[in-house]
Amino acid sequence: KEVAERLNLAKKEKRRIISVGTTSTRVLETVFNKYQKFQEDSGFTNIFIYPGKELKAIDGLITNFHLPKSTLIMLVSALAGKDFIFEAYAEAINEKYRFYSYGDCMFIN
């Protein structure tokens, strides 16, 4: 409840909400879409975030580089655009960034 109140205050004050991780992003978007605000809740999510889908809960994301051809590539592309993400991935491969769970990360603004 306390976290929901803080997030709602941040929205009201037009402060940015930066999610850490794709799982957190999916949770925040699920709750916000369900109630049109943040609220304590429990349950499951089957939200699928893809390019063209408007994100209402968050304004940015910190996440690691995910495997190509994954649904998580689609999620990050929803925030930054497919072309931009693919350019970032090409640079990451060229610079030998580490992928997967404990690899390098990116901030999508």
C-alpha positions in Angstrom: 0.0 0.0 0.0 2.8 2.4 0.9 4.6 1.8 -2.4 1.3 2.4 -4.4 0.8 5.6 -2.5 4.3 6.8 -3.3 3.9 5.9 -7.0 0.5 7.7 -7.2 2.1 10.8 -5.6 4.9 10.7 -8.1 2.4 10.5 -11.0 0.4 13.4 -9.5 3.6 15.5 -9.2 4.5 14.5 -12.8 7.7 12.9 -11.6 9.2 10.1 -13.7 8.8 6.4 -12.7 11.7 4.3 -13.7 11.2 0.5 -13.5 14.0 -1.8 -12.7 13.6 -5.0 -14.7 11.0 -6.3 -17.1 9.1 -8.2 -14.5 8.6 -5.1 -12.4 7.5 -3.3 -15.6 4.9 -5.9 -16.3 3.6 -5.8 -12.7 3.4 -2.0 -12.7 1.6 -1.9 -16.1 -0.8 -4.6 -15.1 -1.9 -2.9 -11.9 -2.1 0.5 -13.5 -4.1 -0.7 -16.4 -6.5 -2.6 -14.0 -7.2 0.3 -11.7 -6.1 3.4 -13.7 -3.8 4.1 -10.7 -1.3 2.2 -8.5 -2.9 0.1 -5.8 -1.9 -2.8 -3.7 -2.9 -6.1 -5.3 -1.9 -9.7 -5.8 -2.3 -12.2 -8.6 -1.0 -13.1 -11.9 -0.3 -11.1 -15.1 -0.4 -12.2 -18.7 0.3 -8.7 -20.1 2.3 -8.7 -23.3 4.1 -5.5 -24.1 5.1 -5.0 -27.7 6.0 -2.0 -30.0 3.0 0.2 -30.4 1.5 -0.6 -27.0 1.3 2.5 -24.9 2.9 2.2 -21.5 1.0 4.1 -18.8 2.7 3.2 -15.6 6.4 3.8 -16.2 8.5 6.4 -18.0 11.8 4.5 -18.3 13.4 1.2 -17.6 16.7 -0.2 -16.4 17.2 -3.7 -17.7 19.9 -6.1 -19.0 20.4 -7.1 -22.6 18.0 -9.9 -23.3 18.3 -12.8 -25.8 17.4 -11.9 -29.4 14.0 -13.3 -30.6 12.6 -13.0 -27.0 9.4 -11.3 -25.9 11.6 -9.1 -23.7 13.1 -7.6 -26.9 9.6 -6.6 -27.8 9.0 -5.1 -24.4 12.1 -2.9 -24.6 11.3 -2.0 -28.2 7.9 -0.7 -27.0 9.8 1.9 -25.0 12.6 2.8 -27.3 11.6 1.7 -30.8 12.6 -1.5 -32.6 15.3 0.2 -34.8 16.9 1.9 -31.9 17.0 -1.2 -29.8 18.5 -3.3 -32.7 21.2 -0.6 -33.1 21.9 -0.7 -29.4 22.2 -4.5 -29.6 24.6 -4.3 -32.6 26.8 -2.0 -30.6 26.6 -4.3 -27.5 27.7 -7.3 -29.6 30.5 -5.2 -31.3 31.7 -4.1 -27.8 31.4 -7.6 -26.4 28.8 -6.7 -23.7 27.5 -9.5 -21.6 24.0 -10.6 -22.2 21.6 -12.6 -19.9 20.7 -12.1 -16.3 24.0 -11.0 -14.9 25.3 -9.1 -17.9 25.5 -5.5 -18.8 22.5 -3.4 -18.6 20.9 -0.4 -20.3 18.7 2.6 -19.3 15.9 3.2 -21.6 14.7 6.7 -21.3 
